[in-house]
Amino acid sequence: MSFSKWQPDFETARKIAQQKNELILLNFSGSDWCGPCMRLRKEIFESEVFEKMADTSLVMLNADFPRNRKNQLDKETQKENNTLADKYNPDGKFPFTLLLDSNGNIIKSWEGLPNESAQEFADEINSICIDKK
């Protein structure tokens, strides 16, 4: 599940989560300026162990806030990400990762880069997913 496989918006992610009885992993990132965000993506989200777990247990959604002009998102996506930030990340933490149920209720959140390996992070999320089914 490469980064390009993440869902484009919250409503799509929510519908898929409801259909598949899966949880939503919402990640707030600054893809072109936040060092810990880049490490989180590279070391955890793009790891084989995490992708394998996420592929069967999660609907992935990234709310990105790039700063470089060349990386700017379209206006609709910016608006959507701002709405998600207002609701789930009002303090503007980066990276900030949340596990949500299909109704958008917060189950767990992680502030900053998790202090664990990709395997440990995947195992932690997987155990929550199993408990919720």
N, C-alpha and C positions, 0 to 999 in steps of 0.2 A: 504494500500500500504506500506507494511513493507519495510525496507531498502533493503531487498533482491529483491524486485520488481523493483528496479531502473534499468534503461537500462545499458547494459554493455559497450557501446561505443557511441561516438557522431554520427557516421553515422547511426546507428540503431535508435537512438533517433530522429534524423532529419527526417528520412523516416517515422517513426510513426507520428511525429508532422505534417508532410505534409499530410499524409493519413487522419488523424483525425481532421485536422485544429485546432491543439492545439499549445500552447507555450511550450518551453523547460525551465525547471528550472535546471540550472547548479550550483552545489555547490562544492566549493573547501574546502576540509577538511583535517585535520591531525587527523585521527580517534583514534590514540593511544597516542597522546601527547598534543593535543590542547584542553584545558579545555572548552573554548567557543564553539568549534566545537562539542564536546560531548554534551554540554547543548543544542545547537541548534537542534541536532538530536533527543535527548530525549524529550525536552520540546516543540518543534514545529513540526519537521518533523514526529515524531512518535505519535503525538497527534491525537485523533480521528477526531477532527474538520478539521485539516489540511489534513489528509489522505483522508477524504471524499471529500474535495474540489479538491485535486490534482488528485484523481481518475477519475474525470470527466472533468478536465480542463487542466492538465499538463502532459508532458512527463518528467520524472525525470531522472537526470544524475548526478552522484557523481564522482568528480575527487579527489581521495584520495591519500594522501602522508604520509603513515605511516612511523614511524622511527624504531620501534622494528623489529628485524630480523624475528621473528616468524610471523609477520603480513605483510611481504613484498608481494607485488603484483607480478604477472608474468611479464616478460620483456615486452611483447606486451602491457599490460595495463599500465605499467610505462611509456612506450614511448608515448602512446595515451594521458595520463594525462599530461606529460611534454609538448606535442604539444598544448593541451588546455590551459595550464598555460602560455606558450609563447604568445598565442594569446589573452587570456582573463584576465590573472592575472600576468602580467609581474613583478609586485612589490612584489609578493609572500605574499599576504594578506590571513589570515586564521582567522575565516571562511570568505569566500567571496562567495556571492550568486548572480547569474545573472538570469534575465528572458530574454530569447531569442526568436525570431521568428523562424519559421521552416527553414529559410535560414542562421541562426546563427547570425543575427543582434541583438545587445543589445537594449533592451527596457528599462530595469531598473536594477540597481545593489544595493546590500546591503553589506556594509563593516562591519565585525564583527557580533556579536550576535544582532539581531534586538531588539530594545528597546520597544517591544510591546508583547502582549499576542499571543498565537497561533491563537486565534480567530481573532484578529486584523490583524495579518500577513496574514492569509488565506483570510480574507475579502479584504484586499488591493490587493492581487494577483488576486483574483476572479474578482474584478472590472476592473482590467487591461485586463484580459482575455475576459470579456464581451465586453469591448470597442474595442478589436481587431477582434472580429468576425463579 
